[in-house]
Amino acid sequence: MGDSVTALRISVHQALGGGTVADVLLWKRWYASIGVLVSATTLWILFEKSGYNLLSFVANVLFLLVFILFFWAKSASLLNRPLPPLPNLEIPEEIVAKAAGAIHVYANYALSIARQIVIDRNLKVFLQLVSGLWVASYIGSLCNFLTLVYLGVLLILSVPLVYDKYQHPIDEKLCLANKIIQAQYMKIDDAILKKIPLPSNKEKKTQ
């Protein structure tokens, strides 16, 4: 039993891409992980507790950066010093193509869901979407967007690490929860959903 469970173990590091991001999320580069956590906490305290505005903060940072670069360049030309070391400020075509490909996949997925609800009249997909939107609305009513982003940072820095260490017990609990949810859904489906007349079914019968 233990050998079979060990054989089914998923590499969380590989699932996260196996690169620098995976190392940071799994705390293999603990200094970078601590840096992300401290930065996120500092920004959250700065905006949430002090009431500082995000737009004002970005504008002030950009103003300070442009101010420093401008006078650095002016003083460099007067004192025969090297200009500020700016990187090549161009977005590679590969990054644009990857971003467009990702947007294309998610857009098609959203359109497929819309088709299932509007054209196919899939009641199961409709209820799943409504439930997800209700949960998102409820979470949004409890905290603002900035706090939600900060909680997301805390989760992505903790959930992968916990799952990597306790993968088998978590998988067992998730499988049990999934069976319970499926059983409850089958009961609701048999008792309520199958009794709801759908126009699509009538159209198929007339055809």
C-alpha positions in Angstrom: 0.0 0.0 0.0 2.7 2.4 0.9 4.7 1.6 -2.2 1.7 2.3 -4.4 1.1 5.6 -2.7 4.7 6.6 -3.0 4.6 5.7 -6.7 1.6 8.0 -7.2 3.3 11.0 -5.5 3.2 14.1 -7.7 6.2 16.3 -7.9 4.9 19.7 -6.8 8.1 21.4 -8.0 7.6 20.1 -11.5 3.9 20.9 -11.4 4.8 24.5 -10.7 7.2 24.6 -13.7 10.4 23.5 -12.0 12.0 26.9 -12.3 12.8 29.9 -10.1 9.1 30.5 -9.3 8.7 26.9 -8.1 11.8 27.4 -5.9 10.3 30.5 -4.4 6.9 29.0 -3.8 8.3 25.9 -2.1 10.8 28.0 -0.1 13.8 26.3 -1.7 15.2 29.9 -2.1 14.1 31.0 1.3 15.7 34.5 1.0 13.6 35.2 -2.1 10.5 33.8 -0.5 11.1 36.0 2.6 11.6 39.0 0.3 8.3 38.4 -1.4 6.5 38.0 1.9 8.1 41.0 3.5 7.4 43.2 0.4 3.8 42.1 0.2 3.3 42.7 3.9 4.9 46.1 3.7 2.8 47.2 0.7 -0.4 45.9 2.4 0.4 47.8 5.6 1.3 50.9 3.6 -1.9 51.0 1.6 -4.4 49.4 4.0 -3.4 50.8 7.4 -2.0 54.2 6.4 -4.7 54.9 3.8 -2.1 55.6 1.1 -3.6 55.6 -2.4 -2.2 53.0 -4.9 -2.4 55.4 -7.8 -0.6 58.2 -5.9 2.1 55.7 -4.8 2.8 54.5 -8.4 2.8 58.1 -9.7 5.2 59.2 -7.0 7.6 56.3 -7.5 7.6 56.9 -11.3 8.1 60.6 -10.7 11.1 60.0 -8.4 12.6 57.5 -10.8 12.3 59.9 -13.8 13.7 62.7 -11.7 16.7 60.7 -10.6 17.4 59.4 -14.2 17.0 62.8 -15.7 19.5 64.6 -13.3 21.8 61.6 -13.5 22.0 61.9 -17.3 22.4 65.7 -17.1 25.2 65.4 -14.5 26.9 62.6 -16.4 27.1 64.8 -19.6 28.5 67.7 -17.6 31.0 65.7 -15.6 31.9 63.2 -18.3 30.5 60.3 -16.4 28.8 57.2 -17.8 25.0 57.5 -18.4 22.6 55.6 -16.2 22.6 51.9 -17.1 19.2 51.3 -18.6 18.3 47.8 -19.9 16.9 47.2 -23.4 13.3 48.5 -22.9 11.7 46.2 -25.4 9.1 43.4 -25.0 10.3 40.3 -26.8 7.9 38.8 -29.4 8.0 35.5 -27.7 6.5 36.9 -24.5 3.8 38.6 -26.5 3.0 35.4 -28.4 2.8 33.4 -25.1 0.6 36.0 -23.5 -1.7 36.1 -26.6 -1.8 32.3 -26.6 -2.8 32.2 -22.9 -5.5 34.8 -23.5 -6.7 32.9 -26.5 -7.1 29.7 -24.4 -9.0 31.4 -21.6 -11.2 33.3 -24.0 -12.2 30.2 -25.8 -12.9 28.5 -22.5 -15.2 31.3 -21.4 -17.0 31.3 -24.7 -17.5 27.5 -24.4 -19.1 28.0 -21.0 -21.3 30.7 -22.4 -22.4 28.4 -25.2 -23.2 25.6 -22.8 -25.4 27.9 -20.8 -27.1 29.9 -23.5 -27.4 27.4 -26.4 -27.1 24.0 -24.8 -29.0 25.1 -21.7 -26.7 23.1 -19.5 -28.2 23.5 -16.0 -25.2 21.9 -14.2 -22.8 24.4 -15.8 -25.2 27.2 -15.1 -25.4 26.3 -11.4 -21.6 25.9 -11.1 -21.1 29.4 -12.6 -23.7 31.0 -10.4 -22.3 29.4 -7.3 -18.7 30.5 -8.2 -19.9 34.1 -8.9 -21.8 34.1 -5.6 -18.8 32.9 -3.6 -16.6 35.5 -5.3 -19.1 38.2 -4.5 -19.4 37.1 -0.9 -15.6 37.1 -0.5 -15.4 40.5 -2.1 -17.9 41.8 0.4 -15.7 40.7 3.3 -12.5 42.5 2.2 -11.3 44.9 -0.5 -9.2 44.0 -3.5 -5.9 44.8 -2.0 -6.5 42.6 1.0 -7.7 39.8 -1.3 -4.4 40.1 -3.3 -2.4 40.0 -0.1 -4.3 36.9 1.1 -3.6 35.3 -2.3 0.1 36.0 -1.8 0.0 34.3 1.6 -1.8 31.3 0.1 0.6 30.8 -2.8 3.5 31.0 -0.3 2.0 28.4 2.0 -0.4 26.0 0.2 2.2 24.5 -2.2 4.7 24.0 0.7 2.1 22.3 2.9 0.8 20.2 0.1 4.4 19.1 -0.8 5.0 18.0 2.7 1.6 16.4 3.4 0.5 15.3 -0.1 -0.8 11.9 0.7 -3.1 12.8 3.7 -4.4 15.8 1.8 -5.1 13.7 -1.3 -7.0 11.2 0.9 -9.1 14.0 2.4 -9.8 15.6 -1.0 -10.9 12.3 -2.5 -13.2 11.7 0.4 -14.7 15.2 0.1 -15.1 14.8 -3.6 -17.0 11.5 -3.1 -19.3 13.2 -0.6 -19.9 16.2 -2.9 -20.6 13.9 -5.9 -23.1 11.9 -3.8 -24.9 15.0 -2.6 -25.0 16.3 -6.1 -26.5 13.1 -7.4 -29.2 13.3 -4.8 -30.0 16.9 -5.8 -29.9 15.9 -9.4 -32.3 13.1 -9.0 -34.6 14.9 -6.7 -34.7 18.4 -8.3 -32.7 19.0 -11.4 -34.0 16.1 -13.5 -37.5 17.2 -12.8 -37.0 20.7 -14.3 -38.2 20.8 -17.9 -35.6 22.1 -20.3 -36.5 23.7 -23.7 -33.5 21.9 -25.3 -35.0 18.5 -24.4 -38.4 19.5 -25.9 -36.8 20.6 -29.1 -34.9 17.4 -29.4 -38.1 15.4 -28.9 -40.0 17.4 -31.5 -37.2 16.9 -33.9 
